[in-house]
Amino acid sequence: MNAPRYTGPVYDRVADHLVRKLKGILFHAGPLYFRITPIMPAHHADTLIIGAGAAGLMCAITAAQRGRRVTVLERSNKVGKKILMSGGGRCNFTNLHISPDRFLSANPHFCKSALSRYTQWDFIDLVEKHGIEYFEKKTVNGLSGQLFCRESSKQIVAALLNECQEAGVEVITQCDTAKILQNNGFHLEGNKGTFSAETLVVASGGLSVPSLGGSGYGYQLAEQFGLRQLPLTAGLVPFTLTGALHDLFARLSGVTCEVVVSNPRASFREDMLFTHRGLSGPAVLQISSYWKPGEPVEIDLLPGRDVNRLMTGWKRTHPRSLLRTQLATTLPGKLVTELEALFWPHNRDQPLAEWQDRELEAIAGQLKCWSIKPAATEGYRTAEVTLGGVDTRDLSSKTMESKVGGLFFIGEVVDVTGHLGGFNFQWAWSSGHAAGQEV
Ligand SMILES: Cc1cc2nc3c(=O)[nH]c(=O)nc-3n(C[C@H](O)[C@H](O)[C@H](O)COP(=O)(O)OP(=O)(O)OC[C@H]3O[C@@H](n4cnc5c(N)ncnc54)[C@H](O)[C@@H]3O)c2cc1C
């Protein structure tokens, strides 16, 4: 037997009675009713975007310029917090040398389509359209290509918001979304009302730096909709050390030098910075994305130099000199003092003329290949990016649409992570643009 459907006159009378009762309660409760049960507006848009960071804003602009009605929901009180904080307040917004081999992903080909359809030159055009002055930062390896605002990263956020406004994008901040349902479109409930749209774009970023909006929300949504995910790890993050090396590096805190840092998977020639917790600086941040816990990294303290030849040369030309005196002409003096205590404490006051060639060769080997085993990384608190995330096998590389039709993932939440130097913002712009053309 079918369950009864209460649509007849009896139901009407009961319903009427209940409504009258409820009205009475509301009337007597007076203003209290409005305080405890605010009336939630219902918004309808063509496209809802969760997250007003780099990827979300770019997607919103692109979609709205196509005539789509777009609403962006941002949990934080401000949009683009990471853009504002990036590049020391000057936002390294892209890189002149964008190429797919500067990105990590289980599928190294996935990023190609989006990067080729919205390139660094497209973003540079946008920057120039808004009259933002920029410069290329010079780095020790001469391969920089890193473009920074000359004045402030606020200009990038202002340019994006300006584009949003012109295209008619609605941005709602301090909007926490809870439940999301898919039923003939997507329906969201949040503290700012209920929202529905044909398509939903998840641009909520990764776990890195929670104080700047880092959140696991996008990964939860991917799970809710049955998408595969790759394990998450902190990337572009400093190393921490323990024991004697921790103390040594703490004494050197603030000292920088140009190095090559390598492991079996990657190698970077850039600056390294000693910190009170361990190691940082561009070279270390870069290799951290390729590091596995428990592994050592190898540091060449004198990149591009034949140190053995250099030292035997000093022995000939400066026989009365000490090794530390000569080394301090090429490395920071404080570092040389610590290296001496570590590698040649017993020959510290021995003039170079008295060194055996094979002893110098051994020291040269240690300086060219200093093997250090980090205890850990500083984790998501300071990491610039989150590696892993939504598995690209469940996304279209052309549109960023997931196998759940109408649901898109863009930016850091996807398993695509760039090198240091503007690559991550370019991925956010390119993937945001790709989705914006489709939603
Ligand atoms: C300190 C720092 C400096 C960096 N510097 C650079 C740099 O110079 N160059 C570079 O290329 N990359 C840089 N990066 C990396 C870059 O910021 C990220 O790769 C990029 O911001 C990712 O863009 P996104 O839009 O995917 O995520 P985000 O920019 O993180 O934006 C995600 C947005 O979603 C919001 N959000 C999260 N959860 C919810 C929710 N539940 N509901 C609604 N909204 C939500 C967040 O508040 C945030 O505004 C830096 C990162 C950090 C942490």
The ligand as a MOL file (V3000), in Angstrom:
LIG
                    3D

  0  0  0     0  0            999 V3000
M  V30 BEGIN CTAB
M  V30 COUNTS 53 58 0 0 0
M  V30 BEGIN ATOM
M  V30 1 C 53.0510 33.6880 2.3860 0
M  V30 2 C 52.8370 33.2250 0.9790 0
M  V30 3 C 53.4820 33.8710 -0.0570 0
M  V30 4 C 53.3070 33.4280 -1.3740 0
M  V30 5 N 53.9590 34.0880 -2.3740 0
M  V30 6 C 53.7690 33.7080 -3.6540 0
M  V30 7 C 54.3510 34.4430 -4.7180 0
M  V30 8 O 54.9750 35.4790 -4.5190 0
M  V30 9 N 54.1560 33.9650 -5.9830 0
M  V30 10 C 53.4060 32.8360 -6.2520 0
M  V30 11 O 53.2580 32.4760 -7.4150 0
M  V30 12 N 52.8300 32.1600 -5.2560 0
M  V30 13 C 52.9740 32.5630 -3.9800 0
M  V30 14 N 52.3610 31.8760 -2.9680 0
M  V30 15 C 51.4540 30.7640 -3.3180 0
M  V30 16 C 50.1190 31.3580 -3.7840 0
M  V30 17 O 49.6730 32.2840 -2.8180 0
M  V30 18 C 49.0660 30.2570 -3.9630 0
M  V30 19 O 49.5650 29.2750 -4.8200 0
M  V30 20 C 47.7890 30.8640 -4.5540 0
M  V30 21 O 47.2980 31.8780 -3.7050 0
M  V30 22 C 46.7310 29.7920 -4.7340 0
M  V30 23 O 45.5710 30.4260 -5.2120 0
M  V30 24 P 44.1170 29.8420 -4.8790 0
M  V30 25 O 43.1640 30.8400 -5.4030 0
M  V30 26 O 44.0380 28.4390 -5.3290 0
M  V30 27 O 44.0620 29.7890 -3.2950 0
M  V30 28 P 44.0740 31.0140 -2.2610 0
M  V30 29 O 44.7710 32.1750 -2.8440 0
M  V30 30 O 44.5760 30.4290 -0.9960 0
M  V30 31 O 42.5470 31.4010 -2.1230 0
M  V30 32 C 41.6180 30.5390 -1.5130 0
M  V30 33 C 40.5330 31.4010 -0.9170 0
M  V30 34 O 39.4810 30.5620 -0.4610 0
M  V30 35 C 39.0290 31.0080 0.8000 0
M  V30 36 N 38.3760 29.8980 1.4740 0
M  V30 37 C 38.9350 28.8100 2.0610 0
M  V30 38 N 37.9720 28.0090 2.5590 0
M  V30 39 C 36.7760 28.5900 2.2780 0
M  V30 40 C 35.4050 28.2560 2.5370 0
M  V30 41 N 35.0990 27.1640 3.1890 0
M  V30 42 N 34.4370 29.0840 2.0820 0
M  V30 43 C 34.7540 30.2300 1.4210 0
M  V30 44 N 36.0270 30.6090 1.1680 0
M  V30 45 C 37.0270 29.7950 1.5860 0
M  V30 46 C 40.2920 31.5020 1.4770 0
M  V30 47 O 40.0130 32.4000 2.5250 0
M  V30 48 C 41.0110 32.1690 0.3040 0
M  V30 49 O 40.6450 33.5190 0.1640 0
M  V30 50 C 52.4950 32.3010 -1.6470 0
M  V30 51 C 51.8560 31.6630 -0.5930 0
M  V30 52 C 52.0070 32.1060 0.6960 0
M  V30 53 C 51.2950 31.3940 1.8150 0
M  V30 END ATOM
M  V30 BEGIN BOND
M  V30 1 1 1 2
M  V30 2 1 2 3
M  V30 3 2 2 52
M  V30 4 2 3 4
M  V30 5 1 4 5
M  V30 6 1 4 50
M  V30 7 2 5 6
M  V30 8 1 6 7
M  V30 9 1 6 13
M  V30 10 2 7 8
M  V30 11 1 7 9
M  V30 12 1 9 10
M  V30 13 2 10 11
M  V30 14 1 10 12
M  V30 15 2 12 13
M  V30 16 1 13 14
M  V30 17 1 14 15
M  V30 18 1 14 50
M  V30 19 1 15 16
M  V30 20 1 16 17
M  V30 21 1 16 18
M  V30 22 1 18 19
M  V30 23 1 18 20
M  V30 24 1 20 21
M  V30 25 1 20 22
M  V30 26 1 22 23
M  V30 27 1 23 24
M  V30 28 2 24 25
M  V30 29 1 24 26
M  V30 30 1 24 27
M  V30 31 1 27 28
M  V30 32 2 28 29
M  V30 33 1 28 30
M  V30 34 1 28 31
M  V30 35 1 31 32
M  V30 36 1 32 33
M  V30 37 1 33 34
M  V30 38 1 33 48
M  V30 39 1 34 35
M  V30 40 1 35 36
M  V30 41 1 35 46
M  V30 42 1 36 37
M  V30 43 1 36 45
M  V30 44 2 37 38
M  V30 45 1 38 39
M  V30 46 1 39 40
M  V30 47 2 39 45
M  V30 48 1 40 41
M  V30 49 2 40 42
M  V30 50 1 42 43
M  V30 51 2 43 44
M  V30 52 1 44 45
M  V30 53 1 46 47
M  V30 54 1 46 48
M  V30 55 1 48 49
M  V30 56 2 50 51
M  V30 57 1 51 52
M  V30 58 1 52 53
M  V30 END BOND
M  V30 END CTAB
M  END
